[in-house]
Amino acid sequence: MILLPMFPLEIIVFPKESLNLHIFEPRYRELIQDCENEGIMFGIPYYGANHPLKYGSIVKLDMISHTYPDGKMDIKTTGVKPFEIKRFVKKYPNKSYPGGYIEELYWEEEADALMRSEIRDLIEELYQYMKIPKRPEALGGDFITFEIAHKVGFSRAQEYAFLQIISEKERQTYMRDHLMNMVPMVKEAEDMRKKVQLNGHFKSIDPPQF
């Protein structure tokens, strides 16, 4: 086990994901300064209703993009790898921020090329029905699912479960199955919206020929 500074948040952070944060609490401003000065990383465990502080991702500070006169900061970070907290401590030694003894979770990147293509097509279809013009940039390359996990309409519970899946192929299956369920529902909702919009319009309908 290793002791890592902790920044609990009500979000799921995935490996390889870019995350921008606004830091305002003094204890976490101290944490970010330590990351800047000492080159250390920190953990963002998910902190939400009915979820103990257990799983999260190690995060590295890429840059402090802006520091405000009152000491608040805007920072850019990247998720590195998932972890499990074995013991949470309210105070990291000699610091004001919390910490946790963690075990890093092994995770695989080896993907199935065919399933990756299926996921890409399903996302394209989903975004078309939802009229979302901007596709995730990662779709243009050999993405892994962690890179797009926040772009496919997972619930928070699904995100939390997804973070704990070790195999990329299993994550691909999880994501593909979710999209295969979601796309028809979104299409049906869009068809319903179009029907509702037609109400009140003059309709030209050919009667049956007897």
Rosetta constraint file for C-alpha pairs under 8 A:
AtomPair CA 1 CA 101 HARMONIC 5.89 0.50
AtomPair CA 1 CA 102 HARMONIC 5.37 0.50
AtomPair CA 1 CA 103 HARMONIC 5.28 0.50
AtomPair CA 2 CA 101 HARMONIC 5.34 0.50
AtomPair CA 2 CA 102 HARMONIC 5.54 0.50
AtomPair CA 2 CA 103 HARMONIC 6.85 0.50
AtomPair CA 3 CA 99 HARMONIC 6.71 0.50
AtomPair CA 3 CA 100 HARMONIC 5.51 0.50
AtomPair CA 3 CA 101 HARMONIC 4.40 0.50
AtomPair CA 3 CA 102 HARMONIC 6.39 0.50
AtomPair CA 4 CA 41 HARMONIC 7.60 0.50
AtomPair CA 4 CA 42 HARMONIC 5.90 0.50
AtomPair CA 4 CA 43 HARMONIC 6.56 0.50
AtomPair CA 4 CA 99 HARMONIC 5.48 0.50
AtomPair CA 4 CA 100 HARMONIC 5.47 0.50
AtomPair CA 4 CA 101 HARMONIC 6.36 0.50
AtomPair CA 4 CA 102 HARMONIC 7.11 0.50
AtomPair CA 5 CA 31 HARMONIC 7.54 0.50
AtomPair CA 5 CA 41 HARMONIC 7.52 0.50
AtomPair CA 5 CA 42 HARMONIC 4.90 0.50
AtomPair CA 5 CA 43 HARMONIC 6.14 0.50
AtomPair CA 5 CA 92 HARMONIC 6.48 0.50
AtomPair CA 5 CA 97 HARMONIC 7.17 0.50
AtomPair CA 5 CA 98 HARMONIC 6.09 0.50
AtomPair CA 5 CA 99 HARMONIC 4.20 0.50
AtomPair CA 5 CA 100 HARMONIC 6.49 0.50
AtomPair CA 6 CA 42 HARMONIC 5.70 0.50
AtomPair CA 6 CA 43 HARMONIC 4.76 0.50
AtomPair CA 6 CA 44 HARMONIC 6.03 0.50
AtomPair CA 6 CA 45 HARMONIC 7.28 0.50
AtomPair CA 6 CA 97 HARMONIC 7.12 0.50
AtomPair CA 6 CA 98 HARMONIC 5.34 0.50
AtomPair CA 6 CA 99 HARMONIC 4.56 0.50
AtomPair CA 6 CA 100 HARMONIC 6.37 0.50
AtomPair CA 7 CA 28 HARMONIC 7.18 0.50
AtomPair CA 7 CA 42 HARMONIC 7.11 0.50
AtomPair CA 7 CA 43 HARMONIC 6.00 0.50
AtomPair CA 7 CA 44 HARMONIC 5.01 0.50
AtomPair CA 7 CA 45 HARMONIC 6.96 0.50
AtomPair CA 7 CA 97 HARMONIC 7.72 0.50
AtomPair CA 7 CA 98 HARMONIC 7.15 0.50
AtomPair CA 7 CA 99 HARMONIC 7.97 0.50
AtomPair CA 8 CA 43 HARMONIC 7.68 0.50
AtomPair CA 8 CA 44 HARMONIC 5.20 0.50
AtomPair CA 8 CA 45 HARMONIC 5.01 0.50
AtomPair CA 8 CA 46 HARMONIC 6.09 0.50
AtomPair CA 8 CA 47 HARMONIC 5.73 0.50
AtomPair CA 8 CA 53 HARMONIC 7.79 0.50
AtomPair CA 9 CA 44 HARMONIC 6.39 0.50
AtomPair CA 9 CA 45 HARMONIC 6.49 0.50
AtomPair CA 9 CA 46 HARMONIC 5.57 0.50
AtomPair CA 9 CA 47 HARMONIC 5.31 0.50
AtomPair CA 9 CA 48 HARMONIC 7.83 0.50
AtomPair CA 10 CA 46 HARMONIC 5.46 0.50
AtomPair CA 10 CA 47 HARMONIC 4.85 0.50
AtomPair CA 10 CA 48 HARMONIC 5.40 0.50
AtomPair CA 11 CA 46 HARMONIC 5.68 0.50
AtomPair CA 11 CA 47 HARMONIC 7.34 0.50
AtomPair CA 12 CA 44 HARMONIC 7.93 0.50
AtomPair CA 12 CA 45 HARMONIC 7.48 0.50
AtomPair CA 12 CA 46 HARMONIC 5.71 0.50
AtomPair CA 12 CA 56 HARMONIC 6.82 0.50
AtomPair CA 12 CA 57 HARMONIC 7.97 0.50
AtomPair CA 12 CA 156 HARMONIC 7.73 0.50
AtomPair CA 12 CA 159 HARMONIC 6.68 0.50
AtomPair CA 12 CA 160 HARMONIC 6.63 0.50
AtomPair CA 12 CA 163 HARMONIC 7.95 0.50
AtomPair CA 13 CA 17 HARMONIC 6.95 0.50
AtomPair CA 13 CA 19 HARMONIC 7.83 0.50
AtomPair CA 13 CA 44 HARMONIC 7.05 0.50
AtomPair CA 13 CA 56 HARMONIC 6.76 0.50
AtomPair CA 13 CA 57 HARMONIC 5.89 0.50
AtomPair CA 13 CA 79 HARMONIC 6.38 0.50
AtomPair CA 14 CA 57 HARMONIC 6.31 0.50
AtomPair CA 14 CA 79 HARMONIC 5.64 0.50
AtomPair CA 14 CA 80 HARMONIC 7.64 0.50
AtomPair CA 14 CA 81 HARMONIC 7.43 0.50
AtomPair CA 14 CA 82 HARMONIC 7.27 0.50
AtomPair CA 14 CA 146 HARMONIC 5.73 0.50
AtomPair CA 14 CA 147 HARMONIC 7.34 0.50
AtomPair CA 14 CA 149 HARMONIC 7.77 0.50
AtomPair CA 14 CA 163 HARMONIC 6.69 0.50
AtomPair CA 15 CA 57 HARMONIC 6.75 0.50
AtomPair CA 15 CA 58 HARMONIC 7.91 0.50
AtomPair CA 15 CA 78 HARMONIC 7.36 0.50
AtomPair CA 15 CA 79 HARMONIC 4.23 0.50
AtomPair CA 15 CA 80 HARMONIC 4.61 0.50
AtomPair CA 15 CA 81 HARMONIC 5.00 0.50
AtomPair CA 15 CA 82 HARMONIC 6.75 0.50
AtomPair CA 15 CA 146 HARMONIC 6.21 0.50
AtomPair CA 15 CA 147 HARMONIC 7.40 0.50
AtomPair CA 16 CA 78 HARMONIC 6.02 0.50
AtomPair CA 16 CA 79 HARMONIC 5.01 0.50
AtomPair CA 16 CA 80 HARMONIC 5.87 0.50
AtomPair CA 16 CA 81 HARMONIC 7.98 0.50
AtomPair CA 16 CA 146 HARMONIC 6.88 0.50
AtomPair CA 16 CA 147 HARMONIC 5.99 0.50
AtomPair CA 17 CA 78 HARMONIC 5.51 0.50
AtomPair CA 17 CA 79 HARMONIC 5.20 0.50
AtomPair CA 17 CA 146 HARMONIC 7.12 0.50
AtomPair CA 17 CA 147 HARMONIC 5.55 0.50
AtomPair CA 18 CA 76 HARMONIC 7.26 0.50
AtomPair CA 18 CA 77 HARMONIC 5.82 0.50
AtomPair CA 18 CA 78 HARMONIC 4.53 0.50
AtomPair CA 18 CA 79 HARMONIC 6.60 0.50
AtomPair CA 19 CA 76 HARMONIC 6.00 0.50
AtomPair CA 19 CA 77 HARMONIC 5.17 0.50
AtomPair CA 19 CA 78 HARMONIC 5.95 0.50
AtomPair CA 19 CA 79 HARMONIC 7.63 0.50
AtomPair CA 20 CA 74 HARMONIC 7.19 0.50
AtomPair CA 20 CA 75 HARMONIC 5.69 0.50
AtomPair CA 20 CA 76 HARMONIC 4.59 0.50
AtomPair CA 20 CA 77 HARMONIC 6.15 0.50
AtomPair CA 21 CA 74 HARMONIC 5.78 0.50
AtomPair CA 21 CA 75 HARMONIC 5.37 0.50
AtomPair CA 21 CA 76 HARMONIC 6.58 0.50
AtomPair CA 21 CA 77 HARMONIC 7.85 0.50
AtomPair CA 22 CA 72 HARMONIC 7.41 0.50
AtomPair CA 22 CA 73 HARMONIC 5.73 0.50
AtomPair CA 22 CA 74 HARMONIC 4.52 0.50
AtomPair CA 22 CA 75 HARMONIC 6.43 0.50
AtomPair CA 23 CA 28 HARMONIC 6.69 0.50
AtomPair CA 23 CA 29 HARMONIC 6.22 0.50
AtomPair CA 23 CA 72 HARMONIC 5.63 0.50
AtomPair CA 23 CA 73 HARMONIC 5.03 0.50
AtomPair CA 23 CA 74 HARMONIC 6.20 0.50
AtomPair CA 23 CA 75 HARMONIC 7.50 0.50
AtomPair CA 24 CA 28 HARMONIC 7.30 0.50
AtomPair CA 24 CA 29 HARMONIC 6.67 0.50
AtomPair CA 24 CA 71 HARMONIC 7.61 0.50
AtomPair CA 24 CA 72 HARMONIC 4.73 0.50
AtomPair CA 24 CA 73 HARMONIC 6.67 0.50
AtomPair CA 25 CA 29 HARMONIC 6.21 0.50
AtomPair CA 25 CA 72 HARMONIC 7.69 0.50
AtomPair CA 26 CA 30 HARMONIC 6.23 0.50
AtomPair CA 27 CA 31 HARMONIC 6.44 0.50
AtomPair CA 27 CA 96 HARMONIC 5.24 0.50
AtomPair CA 27 CA 97 HARMONIC 5.08 0.50
AtomPair CA 28 CA 32 HARMONIC 6.21 0.50
AtomPair CA 28 CA 97 HARMONIC 6.25 0.50
AtomPair CA 29 CA 33 HARMONIC 6.20 0.50
AtomPair CA 29 CA 71 HARMONIC 7.56 0.50
AtomPair CA 29 CA 72 HARMONIC 7.00 0.50
AtomPair CA 29 CA 73 HARMONIC 7.39 0.50
AtomPair CA 30 CA 34 HARMONIC 6.22 0.50
AtomPair CA 30 CA 96 HARMONIC 7.61 0.50
AtomPair CA 30 CA 97 HARMONIC 7.60 0.50
AtomPair CA 31 CA 35 HARMONIC 6.29 0.50
AtomPair CA 31 CA 97 HARMONIC 6.66 0.50
AtomPair CA 32 CA 36 HARMONIC 6.15 0.50
AtomPair CA 32 CA 61 HARMONIC 7.72 0.50
AtomPair CA 33 CA 37 HARMONIC 6.00 0.50
AtomPair CA 34 CA 38 HARMONIC 5.57 0.50
AtomPair CA 34 CA 39 HARMONIC 7.41 0.50
AtomPair CA 34 CA 40 HARMONIC 7.10 0.50
AtomPair CA 35 CA 39 HARMONIC 4.97 0.50
AtomPair CA 35 CA 40 HARMONIC 4.71 0.50
AtomPair CA 35 CA 41 HARMONIC 6.13 0.50
AtomPair CA 35 CA 42 HARMONIC 7.82 0.50
AtomPair CA 35 CA 61 HARMONIC 6.71 0.50
AtomPair CA 36 CA 40 HARMONIC 7.57 0.50
AtomPair CA 36 CA 61 HARMONIC 7.31 0.50
AtomPair CA 36 CA 63 HARMONIC 7.92 0.50
AtomPair CA 40 CA 60 HARMONIC 7.51 0.50
AtomPair CA 41 CA 58 HARMONIC 6.83 0.50
AtomPair CA 41 CA 59 HARMONIC 5.84 0.50
AtomPair CA 41 CA 60 HARMONIC 4.85 0.50
AtomPair CA 41 CA 61 HARMONIC 6.82 0.50
AtomPair CA 42 CA 58 HARMONIC 5.69 0.50
AtomPair CA 42 CA 59 HARMONIC 5.47 0.50
AtomPair CA 42 CA 60 HARMONIC 6.67 0.50
AtomPair CA 43 CA 56 HARMONIC 6.76 0.50
AtomPair CA 43 CA 57 HARMONIC 5.69 0.50
AtomPair CA 43 CA 58 HARMONIC 4.35 0.50
AtomPair CA 43 CA 59 HARMONIC 5.74 0.50
AtomPair CA 44 CA 56 HARMONIC 5.46 0.50
AtomPair CA 44 CA 57 HARMONIC 5.57 0.50
AtomPair CA 44 CA 58 HARMONIC 6.39 0.50
AtomPair CA 44 CA 59 HARMONIC 6.91 0.50
AtomPair CA 45 CA 53 HARMONIC 6.15 0.50
AtomPair CA 45 CA 54 HARMONIC 6.68 0.50
AtomPair CA 45 CA 55 HARMONIC 5.46 0.50
AtomPair CA 45 CA 56 HARMONIC 3.81 0.50
AtomPair CA 45 CA 57 HARMONIC 6.41 0.50
AtomPair CA 46 CA 51 HARMONIC 7.75 0.50
AtomPair CA 46 CA 53 HARMONIC 6.34 0.50
AtomPair CA 46 CA 54 HARMONIC 7.41 0.50
AtomPair CA 46 CA 55 HARMONIC 6.34 0.50
AtomPair CA 46 CA 56 HARMONIC 5.66 0.50
AtomPair CA 46 CA 160 HARMONIC 8.00 0.50
AtomPair CA 47 CA 51 HARMONIC 6.51 0.50
AtomPair CA 47 CA 52 HARMONIC 6.81 0.50
AtomPair CA 47 CA 53 HARMONIC 5.81 0.50
AtomPair CA 48 CA 52 HARMONIC 7.54 0.50
AtomPair CA 53 CA 85 HARMONIC 7.02 0.50
AtomPair CA 53 CA 88 HARMONIC 7.54 0.50
AtomPair CA 54 CA 84 HARMONIC 5.50 0.50
AtomPair CA 54 CA 85 HARMONIC 4.84 0.50
AtomPair CA 54 CA 86 HARMONIC 7.37 0.50
AtomPair CA 55 CA 82 HARMONIC 7.29 0.50
AtomPair CA 55 CA 83 HARMONIC 5.81 0.50
AtomPair CA 55 CA 84 HARMONIC 4.68 0.50
AtomPair CA 55 CA 85 HARMONIC 6.21 0.50
AtomPair CA 55 CA 160 HARMONIC 7.94 0.50
AtomPair CA 55 CA 164 HARMONIC 7.77 0.50
AtomPair CA 56 CA 82 HARMONIC 5.62 0.50
AtomPair CA 56 CA 83 HARMONIC 5.56 0.50
AtomPair CA 56 CA 84 HARMONIC 6.70 0.50
AtomPair CA 56 CA 163 HARMONIC 7.70 0.50
AtomPair CA 57 CA 79 HARMONIC 6.25 0.50
AtomPair CA 57 CA 80 HARMONIC 6.69 0.50
AtomPair CA 57 CA 81 HARMONIC 5.39 0.50
AtomPair CA 57 CA 82 HARMONIC 4.07 0.50
AtomPair CA 57 CA 83 HARMONIC 5.65 0.50
AtomPair CA 58 CA 79 HARMONIC 6.00 0.50
AtomPair CA 58 CA 80 HARMONIC 5.39 0.50
AtomPair CA 58 CA 81 HARMONIC 5.38 0.50
AtomPair CA 58 CA 82 HARMONIC 6.10 0.50
AtomPair CA 58 CA 83 HARMONIC 6.92 0.50
AtomPair CA 59 CA 77 HARMONIC 6.48 0.50
AtomPair CA 59 CA 78 HARMONIC 5.62 0.50
AtomPair CA 59 CA 79 HARMONIC 4.46 0.50
AtomPair CA 59 CA 80 HARMONIC 5.46 0.50
AtomPair CA 59 CA 81 HARMONIC 7.60 0.50
AtomPair CA 60 CA 77 HARMONIC 5.59 0.50
AtomPair CA 60 CA 78 HARMONIC 5.55 0.50
AtomPair CA 60 CA 79 HARMONIC 6.53 0.50
AtomPair CA 60 CA 80 HARMONIC 6.85 0.50
AtomPair CA 61 CA 75 HARMONIC 7.40 0.50
AtomPair CA 61 CA 76 HARMONIC 6.34 0.50
AtomPair CA 61 CA 77 HARMONIC 4.58 0.50
AtomPair CA 61 CA 78 HARMONIC 6.79 0.50
AtomPair CA 62 CA 75 HARMONIC 7.59 0.50
AtomPair CA 62 CA 76 HARMONIC 5.41 0.50
AtomPair CA 62 CA 77 HARMONIC 4.98 0.50
AtomPair CA 62 CA 78 HARMONIC 6.85 0.50
AtomPair CA 63 CA 75 HARMONIC 5.82 0.50
AtomPair CA 63 CA 76 HARMONIC 5.37 0.50
AtomPair CA 63 CA 77 HARMONIC 7.08 0.50
AtomPair CA 64 CA 73 HARMONIC 6.88 0.50
AtomPair CA 64 CA 74 HARMONIC 6.05 0.50
AtomPair CA 64 CA 75 HARMONIC 4.39 0.50
AtomPair CA 64 CA 76 HARMONIC 6.42 0.50
AtomPair CA 65 CA 73 HARMONIC 7.57 0.50
AtomPair CA 65 CA 74 HARMONIC 5.55 0.50
AtomPair CA 65 CA 75 HARMONIC 5.33 0.50
AtomPair CA 65 CA 76 HARMONIC 6.81 0.50
AtomPair CA 66 CA 73 HARMONIC 5.61 0.50
AtomPair CA 66 CA 74 HARMONIC 5.08 0.50
AtomPair CA 66 CA 75 HARMONIC 7.03 0.50
AtomPair CA 67 CA 71 HARMONIC 6.13 0.50
AtomPair CA 67 CA 72 HARMONIC 5.87 0.50
AtomPair CA 67 CA 73 HARMONIC 4.48 0.50
AtomPair CA 67 CA 74 HARMONIC 6.54 0.50
AtomPair CA 68 CA 72 HARMONIC 5.20 0.50
AtomPair CA 68 CA 73 HARMONIC 6.06 0.50
AtomPair CA 81 CA 104 HARMONIC 7.17 0.50
AtomPair CA 81 CA 105 HARMONIC 7.22 0.50
AtomPair CA 81 CA 107 HARMONIC 7.83 0.50
AtomPair CA 82 CA 104 HARMONIC 6.15 0.50
AtomPair CA 82 CA 105 HARMONIC 5.43 0.50
AtomPair CA 82 CA 106 HARMONIC 7.74 0.50
AtomPair CA 82 CA 107 HARMONIC 7.90 0.50
AtomPair CA 82 CA 163 HARMONIC 7.02 0.50
AtomPair CA 82 CA 164 HARMONIC 7.63 0.50
AtomPair CA 83 CA 102 HARMONIC 6.31 0.50
AtomPair CA 83 CA 103 HARMONIC 5.62 0.50
AtomPair CA 83 CA 104 HARMONIC 4.28 0.50
AtomPair CA 83 CA 105 HARMONIC 4.92 0.50
AtomPair CA 84 CA 102 HARMONIC 5.51 0.50
AtomPair CA 84 CA 103 HARMONIC 5.38 0.50
AtomPair CA 84 CA 104 HARMONIC 6.43 0.50
AtomPair CA 84 CA 105 HARMONIC 6.78 0.50
AtomPair CA 85 CA 100 HARMONIC 6.22 0.50
AtomPair CA 85 CA 101 HARMONIC 5.90 0.50
AtomPair CA 85 CA 102 HARMONIC 4.40 0.50
AtomPair CA 85 CA 103 HARMONIC 6.55 0.50
AtomPair CA 86 CA 100 HARMONIC 7.31 0.50
AtomPair CA 86 CA 101 HARMONIC 5.56 0.50
AtomPair CA 86 CA 102 HARMONIC 5.37 0.50
AtomPair CA 86 CA 103 HARMONIC 7.06 0.50
AtomPair CA 87 CA 100 HARMONIC 5.61 0.50
AtomPair CA 87 CA 101 HARMONIC 5.13 0.50
AtomPair CA 87 CA 102 HARMONIC 7.12 0.50
AtomPair CA 88 CA 98 HARMONIC 7.78 0.50
AtomPair CA 88 CA 99 HARMONIC 6.15 0.50
AtomPair CA 88 CA 100 HARMONIC 4.24 0.50
AtomPair CA 88 CA 101 HARMONIC 6.37 0.50
AtomPair CA 89 CA 98 HARMONIC 5.85 0.50
AtomPair CA 89 CA 99 HARMONIC 5.20 0.50
AtomPair CA 89 CA 100 HARMONIC 5.48 0.50
AtomPair CA 89 CA 101 HARMONIC 7.96 0.50
AtomPair CA 90 CA 97 HARMONIC 7.28 0.50
AtomPair CA 90 CA 98 HARMONIC 4.52 0.50
AtomPair CA 90 CA 99 HARMONIC 6.44 0.50
AtomPair CA 91 CA 95 HARMONIC 6.33 0.50
AtomPair CA 91 CA 96 HARMONIC 5.99 0.50
AtomPair CA 91 CA 97 HARMONIC 5.58 0.50
AtomPair CA 91 CA 98 HARMONIC 4.25 0.50
AtomPair CA 91 CA 99 HARMONIC 6.13 0.50
AtomPair CA 92 CA 96 HARMONIC 6.90 0.50
AtomPair CA 92 CA 97 HARMONIC 5.96 0.50
AtomPair CA 92 CA 98 HARMONIC 4.94 0.50
AtomPair CA 92 CA 99 HARMONIC 4.78 0.50
AtomPair CA 92 CA 100 HARMONIC 7.79 0.50
AtomPair CA 105 CA 166 HARMONIC 7.72 0.50
AtomPair CA 106 CA 166 HARMONIC 6.45 0.50
AtomPair CA 107 CA 165 HARMONIC 7.59 0.50
AtomPair CA 107 CA 166 HARMONIC 4.48 0.50
AtomPair CA 107 CA 167 HARMONIC 6.14 0.50
AtomPair CA 107 CA 168 HARMONIC 7.56 0.50
AtomPair CA 108 CA 166 HARMONIC 6.07 0.50
AtomPair CA 108 CA 167 HARMONIC 5.10 0.50
AtomPair CA 108 CA 168 HARMONIC 5.53 0.50
AtomPair CA 109 CA 144 HARMONIC 6.72 0.50
AtomPair CA 109 CA 167 HARMONIC 7.23 0.50
AtomPair CA 109 CA 168 HARMONIC 5.32 0.50
AtomPair CA 110 CA 167 HARMONIC 7.79 0.50
AtomPair CA 110 CA 168 HARMONIC 5.97 0.50
AtomPair CA 110 CA 169 HARMONIC 7.07 0.50
AtomPair CA 111 CA 116 HARMONIC 7.32 0.50
AtomPair CA 111 CA 144 HARMONIC 7.13 0.50
AtomPair CA 111 CA 168 HARMONIC 5.63 0.50
AtomPair CA 111 CA 169 HARMONIC 5.41 0.50
AtomPair CA 111 CA 172 HARMONIC 7.65 0.50
AtomPair CA 112 CA 116 HARMONIC 6.18 0.50
AtomPair CA 112 CA 169 HARMONIC 6.14 0.50
AtomPair CA 112 CA 172 HARMONIC 7.87 0.50
AtomPair CA 113 CA 117 HARMONIC 6.33 0.50
AtomPair CA 114 CA 118 HARMONIC 6.34 0.50
AtomPair CA 115 CA 119 HARMONIC 6.15 0.50
AtomPair CA 115 CA 172 HARMONIC 6.66 0.50
AtomPair CA 115 CA 173 HARMONIC 7.60 0.50
AtomPair CA 115 CA 176 HARMONIC 7.59 0.50
AtomPair CA 116 CA 120 HARMONIC 6.20 0.50
AtomPair CA 116 CA 142 HARMONIC 7.98 0.50
AtomPair CA 116 CA 143 HARMONIC 7.83 0.50
AtomPair CA 116 CA 172 HARMONIC 7.10 0.50
AtomPair CA 117 CA 121 HARMONIC 6.25 0.50
AtomPair CA 118 CA 122 HARMONIC 6.17 0.50
AtomPair CA 118 CA 176 HARMONIC 7.29 0.50
AtomPair CA 119 CA 123 HARMONIC 6.13 0.50
AtomPair CA 119 CA 172 HARMONIC 7.69 0.50
AtomPair CA 119 CA 175 HARMONIC 7.43 0.50
AtomPair CA 119 CA 176 HARMONIC 5.60 0.50
AtomPair CA 119 CA 179 HARMONIC 7.62 0.50
AtomPair CA 120 CA 124 HARMONIC 6.23 0.50
AtomPair CA 120 CA 139 HARMONIC 6.49 0.50
AtomPair CA 121 CA 125 HARMONIC 6.23 0.50
AtomPair CA 122 CA 126 HARMONIC 6.06 0.50
AtomPair CA 122 CA 176 HARMONIC 7.78 0.50
AtomPair CA 122 CA 179 HARMONIC 6.40 0.50
AtomPair CA 122 CA 180 HARMONIC 7.25 0.50
AtomPair CA 122 CA 183 HARMONIC 7.29 0.50
AtomPair CA 123 CA 127 HARMONIC 6.01 0.50
AtomPair CA 123 CA 152 HARMONIC 7.08 0.50
AtomPair CA 123 CA 179 HARMONIC 7.40 0.50
AtomPair CA 124 CA 128 HARMONIC 6.09 0.50
AtomPair CA 124 CA 135 HARMONIC 7.60 0.50
AtomPair CA 125 CA 129 HARMONIC 6.36 0.50
AtomPair CA 125 CA 183 HARMONIC 7.20 0.50
AtomPair CA 126 CA 130 HARMONIC 6.19 0.50
AtomPair CA 126 CA 179 HARMONIC 7.96 0.50
AtomPair CA 126 CA 182 HARMONIC 7.99 0.50
AtomPair CA 126 CA 183 HARMONIC 5.46 0.50
AtomPair CA 126 CA 186 HARMONIC 7.25 0.50
AtomPair CA 126 CA 187 HARMONIC 7.99 0.50
AtomPair CA 127 CA 131 HARMONIC 5.75 0.50
AtomPair CA 127 CA 132 HARMONIC 5.00 0.50
AtomPair CA 127 CA 133 HARMONIC 7.21 0.50
AtomPair CA 127 CA 135 HARMONIC 7.48 0.50
AtomPair CA 128 CA 132 HARMONIC 6.40 0.50
AtomPair CA 128 CA 133 HARMONIC 7.66 0.50
AtomPair CA 129 CA 186 HARMONIC 6.74 0.50
AtomPair CA 129 CA 187 HARMONIC 6.00 0.50
AtomPair CA 129 CA 190 HARMONIC 6.74 0.50
AtomPair CA 130 CA 186 HARMONIC 7.24 0.50
AtomPair CA 130 CA 190 HARMONIC 7.72 0.50
AtomPair CA 135 CA 139 HARMONIC 7.35 0.50
AtomPair CA 136 CA 148 HARMONIC 6.89 0.50
AtomPair CA 136 CA 151 HARMONIC 7.17 0.50
AtomPair CA 138 CA 142 HARMONIC 7.51 0.50
AtomPair CA 138 CA 143 HARMONIC 5.49 0.50
AtomPair CA 138 CA 147 HARMONIC 6.70 0.50
AtomPair CA 138 CA 148 HARMONIC 7.01 0.50
AtomPair CA 139 CA 143 HARMONIC 6.17 0.50
AtomPair CA 143 CA 147 HARMONIC 6.64 0.50
AtomPair CA 143 CA 148 HARMONIC 7.95 0.50
AtomPair CA 144 CA 148 HARMONIC 7.53 0.50
AtomPair CA 144 CA 168 HARMONIC 7.27 0.50
AtomPair CA 145 CA 149 HARMONIC 5.88 0.50
AtomPair CA 145 CA 168 HARMONIC 7.20 0.50
AtomPair CA 145 CA 171 HARMONIC 6.70 0.50
AtomPair CA 145 CA 172 HARMONIC 6.40 0.50
AtomPair CA 145 CA 175 HARMONIC 7.68 0.50
AtomPair CA 148 CA 152 HARMONIC 7.04 0.50
AtomPair CA 149 CA 154 HARMONIC 7.38 0.50
AtomPair CA 149 CA 159 HARMONIC 7.37 0.50
AtomPair CA 150 CA 154 HARMONIC 6.92 0.50
AtomPair CA 150 CA 159 HARMONIC 7.87 0.50
AtomPair CA 152 CA 175 HARMONIC 7.96 0.50
AtomPair CA 152 CA 179 HARMONIC 7.22 0.50
AtomPair CA 154 CA 158 HARMONIC 5.57 0.50
AtomPair CA 154 CA 159 HARMONIC 6.02 0.50
AtomPair CA 154 CA 178 HARMONIC 7.92 0.50
AtomPair CA 155 CA 159 HARMONIC 6.26 0.50
AtomPair CA 156 CA 160 HARMONIC 6.19 0.50
AtomPair CA 157 CA 161 HARMONIC 6.29 0.50
AtomPair CA 158 CA 162 HARMONIC 5.91 0.50
AtomPair CA 159 CA 163 HARMONIC 6.22 0.50
AtomPair CA 160 CA 164 HARMONIC 7.01 0.50
AtomPair CA 161 CA 165 HARMONIC 6.98 0.50
AtomPair CA 162 CA 171 HARMONIC 6.78 0.50
AtomPair CA 162 CA 174 HARMONIC 7.83 0.50
AtomPair CA 165 CA 170 HARMONIC 7.00 0.50
AtomPair CA 165 CA 171 HARMONIC 6.29 0.50
AtomPair CA 166 CA 170 HARMONIC 7.62 0.50
AtomPair CA 166 CA 171 HARMONIC 7.78 0.50
AtomPair CA 167 CA 171 HARMONIC 6.28 0.50
AtomPair CA 168 CA 172 HARMONIC 6.04 0.50
AtomPair CA 169 CA 173 HARMONIC 6.28 0.50
AtomPair CA 170 CA 174 HARMONIC 6.18 0.50
AtomPair CA 171 CA 175 HARMONIC 6.10 0.50
AtomPair CA 172 CA 176 HARMONIC 5.93 0.50
AtomPair CA 173 CA 177 HARMONIC 6.01 0.50
AtomPair CA 174 CA 178 HARMONIC 6.23 0.50
AtomPair CA 175 CA 179 HARMONIC 6.19 0.50
AtomPair CA 176 CA 180 HARMONIC 6.06 0.50
AtomPair CA 177 CA 181 HARMONIC 6.34 0.50
AtomPair CA 178 CA 182 HARMONIC 6.11 0.50
AtomPair CA 179 CA 183 HARMONIC 5.78 0.50
AtomPair CA 180 CA 184 HARMONIC 7.17 0.50
AtomPair CA 181 CA 185 HARMONIC 6.98 0.50
AtomPair CA 182 CA 186 HARMONIC 6.25 0.50
AtomPair CA 183 CA 187 HARMONIC 6.10 0.50
AtomPair CA 184 CA 188 HARMONIC 6.05 0.50
AtomPair CA 185 CA 189 HARMONIC 6.18 0.50
AtomPair CA 186 CA 190 HARMONIC 6.16 0.50
AtomPair CA 187 CA 191 HARMONIC 6.15 0.50
AtomPair CA 188 CA 192 HARMONIC 6.14 0.50
AtomPair CA 189 CA 193 HARMONIC 6.22 0.50
AtomPair CA 190 CA 194 HARMONIC 6.34 0.50
AtomPair CA 191 CA 195 HARMONIC 6.34 0.50
AtomPair CA 192 CA 196 HARMONIC 6.21 0.50
AtomPair CA 193 CA 197 HARMONIC 6.26 0.50
AtomPair CA 194 CA 198 HARMONIC 6.46 0.50
AtomPair CA 195 CA 199 HARMONIC 6.86 0.50
